[in-house]
């Protein structure tokens, strides 16, 4: 198997809202907020018109993108044996992703992410992790990890306790580890841990400029470049309309964004960028060619609603 993704198994519920909805519900635009109270989460959802429901989760979206590019891939993520859990499993199988998880009835339901799209195409996410956030080391298939060339992890999954143990188990058994920092919220919440992972345990790091700047408390992008050079790993940073940069040791590679796109929804842009880059990387394209492939995939996804092509 080329790549095994390990992440939050979340069903995405996509809704269009006005900016006022974001303000009235004390949400911060373009970030992700975790909900720990199921009823509070349901109240937020009850008056909204649902545009689309789809199996999601950041790394799962990347893995589906890799499958669509004809790579042999798998995924591990915890769901409950409920309607959303069954839908989730079906969604992956339909995309030719091997699902290394046997669902059973859990105390908490399958995780859900409410994706709120404002008129400027930005997305604000409200996530009730449900049983996805209860992943533990027993849920991780050592056999699947050993048979994979790369494992791909998401920052969303990392948390103290059982998820951290699952993370450590996966990293210790993997041949090569890639990870997405996922969200500024995750970086700020777990800064010392993420910094240790990026410096010492991860071979390939994906982040946007905001996340990386916060992680190392940089004053400018030059400091981000210098940090990335110093750790001597492969660091890939997306910079919005400034394109994307990959730093590998002393080498810096850059790629511009595609022009004249009809952007309707930025959901999944980072996920599909990672899919395109990893496709290039695993199939022995150059770093520059891999950046171009990542940009091509993210350009496709932002011209439609949802995080799957």
Secondary structure, DSSP 8 states (H G I E B T S, - for coil): --EEEE---EEEEEEE--HHHHHHTT--TTSEEE---HHHHHHHHTTS-EEEEEEE-HHHHHHHHHHHTT--EEEE---BSSHHHHHHHHHHHHTT-EE----B--SS--EEEEEEE-TTS-EEEEEE-GGGGG--GGGS-HHHHHT-SEEEEEGGG--TTHHHHHHHHHHHH-SSEEEE---HHHHHHSHHHHHHIIIII-SEEEEEHHHHHHHHT-SSHHHHHHHHHHHTSEEEEE-GGG-EEEEETTEEEEE---SS------TTHHHHHHHHHHHHHHTT--HHHHHHHHHHHHHHHTTSSSS--
